[in-house]
Amino acid sequence: MNKLLSLFLIAFSTTLLAQDQLAKNVLDRLSTTTQSYKNMRVSFDFIFENKNQKINEKQKGVLVLQDEMFRLEMDEQIIINDGENQWIYLTDMNEVQIMEHDPEEQLMSPKKLFTIYEEDGYKYSYVGAKSENGKRLQIIDLFPKESGAFMKVILEVDAAKNQLQRITILDKNGGKYTYLVTSFKSNTFVESFTFNIINYPGIEVIDLR
C-alpha cells in the first residue's frame, strides 16, 4: 500500500511539474510577443458579476499602452497616465482628478492588468486548452503568493498569436471580473497621453498633486 501511495505521489508531482512548465512556456511566449510591440490598442468587453449580490454589469472599453503610459476609455470614465501624472475623468460629473503617478499604489492598474503575467507575486498552473470561435485558447491559472483581495486570475491566451483573449479575476467576496478582448492592434498610431482640459468646457479640476 505504501509503495502504491509513493508511486501515486511521484506521478502526481511529475504531472504538476509538467503543468507548471507548460504554463511557463505559454507565459514566456506571451511576454516575448507583448514586449516586441511598440504599443498596443485593445478594445474589450468588461463584465462584472456577483451572484450573491445579484449584480451583472457590462461595459465596453479601449485601452492603449505604450511603455509606462496608458489611456483607458470606458463608459463612465477616462484614465490617462503619462508615467508622471495620472488624470481620472468622470464623465457624468464633468470632473477630473489629477495625481502623481505612484507605481506602488497601482496594484491593478490598466497596464498591470494586461501584463499581470509578468508580475512576480503569482504562482501559475496550466489548466488546459479549448477551442473558441476558431481559436485555440490555452488557459493559465495565476494564484497570488500572498493573501489579498483576489483569489485567482485566469488567463486565456490565443495560442496562434500569443495574445491575451480573456482575463478573469475572482475576488474573495464572490465577484467575477471578466475582460474579453474584441479587437487588438499593435504598433499603430496613438494619441498623446495627456488630458487636455480645454476640450471639456465647465470641467471641475481637482488637483491632488
Secondary structure as the mmCIF struct_conf table of DSSP 4:
data_model
#
loop_
_struct_conf.conf_type_id
_struct_conf.id
_struct_conf.beg_label_comp_id
_struct_conf.beg_label_asym_id
_struct_conf.beg_label_seq_id
_struct_conf.end_label_comp_id
_struct_conf.end_label_asym_id
_struct_conf.end_label_seq_id
HELX_RH_AL_P HELX_RH_AL_P1 ASN A 2 GLN A 35
TURN_TY1_P TURN_TY1_P1 SER A 36 SER A 36
BEND BEND1 LYS A 38 LYS A 38
STRN STRN1 MET A 40 ASN A 50
TURN_TY1_P TURN_TY1_P2 LYS A 51 LYS A 54
STRN STRN2 ILE A 55 GLN A 66
TURN_TY1_P TURN_TY1_P3 ASP A 67 GLU A 68
STRN STRN3 MET A 69 MET A 74
BEND BEND2 ASP A 75 GLU A 76
STRN STRN4 GLN A 77 ASN A 81
BEND BEND3 GLY A 83 GLU A 84
STRN STRN5 ASN A 85 LEU A 90
TURN_TY1_P TURN_TY1_P4 THR A 91 ASN A 94
STRN STRN6 GLU A 95 GLU A 100
HELX_RH_3T_P HELX_RH_3T_P1 PRO A 103 GLU A 105
TURN_TY1_P TURN_TY1_P5 LEU A 107 MET A 108
HELX_RH_AL_P HELX_RH_AL_P2 PRO A 110 LEU A 113
TURN_TY1_P TURN_TY1_P6 PHE A 114 THR A 115
HELX_RH_3T_P HELX_RH_3T_P2 ILE A 116 GLU A 118
BEND BEND4 ASP A 120 GLY A 121
STRN STRN7 TYR A 122 GLU A 132
TURN_TY1_P TURN_TY1_P7 ASN A 133 GLY A 134
STRN STRN8 LYS A 135 PRO A 144
BEND BEND5 LYS A 145 GLU A 146
BEND BEND6 ALA A 149 ALA A 149
STRN STRN9 PHE A 150 ASP A 158
TURN_TY1_P TURN_TY1_P8 ALA A 159 ASN A 162
STRN STRN10 GLN A 163 ASP A 171
TURN_TY1_P TURN_TY1_P9 LYS A 172 ASN A 173
BEND BEND7 GLY A 174 GLY A 174
STRN STRN11 LYS A 176 SER A 186
BEND BEND8 ASN A 187 ASN A 187
BEND BEND9 PHE A 193 PHE A 193
HELX_RH_3T_P HELX_RH_3T_P3 ILE A 197 ASN A 199
BEND BEND10 TYR A 200 TYR A 200
TURN_TY1_P TURN_TY1_P10 PRO A 201 GLY A 202
STRN STRN12 GLU A 204 ASP A 207
#
